[in-house]
Every structure is written in C-alpha cells, then in structure tokens.
Amino acid sequence: MRFSGFDWDDGNRAKCEKHGVSADEIEAMFARGPRIAPDERHSGDEERFIAVGVHANGRPVFVAFTMRRKEDGVYLRPISARFMHRKEAARYERQDEA
C-alpha cells in the first residue's frame, strides 16, 4: 500500500493516544510492514482498513485507518489504535508462524 504520509489532527491523534499508542509509534509500526486487510464492516462513506503489526516493545498493535486523497498525494489517516488483547495477540502470533 503506497501513501505519501500520514494525516494527523488533534482528533485522531488524541483518539489513538488515549489507548497508549502514540502517533510516532503508529508510523513506526507501518514502516515495519504490518498486515493490512479491508474493514468491510466499518466501511460506509469511506473505505476503511485494519492493520496489525508489532510495537517497538514487541506488543501487537491494532490500527483502524482510511486513506485520504489530497492535492499532493494519498495519506494514511489512522482512526483508532490500541494494543491487542491477549487472545487477539495469540491468534496474530499463530498466523505469523504459519
């Protein structure tokens, strides 16, 4: 998935950070190449995606995001981010081994 950068504002930055994942940490997770899938259940007015990757401390992270087209390119806009629960993390790690 190619994009020109990240689309941050006070709203989405605060929503992600309230779950303990900073904007810098989300950007670093995307640099490490997370798994990305469409989020059809939450796609309404715009197409949404989910990304599952690993935080720098090794904990699995879940990020919901969309892509926003602007004059100078396409930007990834995180909607929400959080550390994964134990069962989710175990499922992620099993898939990673397969």
N, C-alpha and C positions, 0 to 999 in steps of 0.2 A: 504494500500500500504506500503510494507516494504522496507526500504532502509538503507544503512549503514551510510549515512551522506550526506553532500552537496558538490557539485563540483563547486567551485568558481575559477575564474581567473579575471584578470583585465578587460577583455572584457564584460563578463556577469555581473559582479559587477557594472561596470560603466553604462551599459545599464539600469539596474534596478534602480540604484540610481538617474539617470537623471530625473526620474519621481517621485522622492521624497520618494521612499521606499528602506530602507537600507537592506543589507544582513541579519543583525541581526533581523530586523522586519519581513522579509520573513520567516526566520527559526522559529521565534516565532509563526507566523501565522500557519505554518504547524504543530507545536506542539499542537495547539488548534483544529486541526481536520477540515480542510476545505473540501468543496465539491469538488470532483475530477471527471473529465469526459475526455474521449478521444477527441483530437482535430484533427479529420479526415481531415479537410480542409487544415491543415498545416503540416500534416504528409507526408513526402516524403521519404527522405533517412533514416529517423529515426521516430519512433513513438513519437508523441507529445501529451501532455495533457494540460488541463487548470485546475486551482484551483481557487476557490472563497472562501474567508474567511474574517475574521474581523481583522483589525489592532488593536493594543492595545488602540488606541484612539477611537475605535468604528466605524471607517470608513471602508466600504467594500473595499477589495483589490482583484485584478485580477492578477494571475501569470500564465504565459505560461512556461512550462518546459518539459524536457525529462529525461529519465533515462539512465545513462551511466554505463555499466559494466566495472569494473576494476578488477585487480588481487585479491584484498581483499574484494570485495563486489559490490553492486549496489548503485550508487549515484544519487541523485536527482540534476539535473542541471537546475536552473532557466535560462530562456532565456530572459524574459521581465517581468516587474511588474509595476503596476500602480494602483492608486486609481480609483475606478469605478465612472462613470458619474452618475448624479442624477437619470436618468431613469433606468440605469442598477441596481443601488443600490435599487431603489424601487421594481424592479422585483425580486431581490435577497431576499429582506425582505418579500415580499408576499409569495415566495416559502418557506421561513423559517417558516412562520406561518401555512402553510398547513400540 
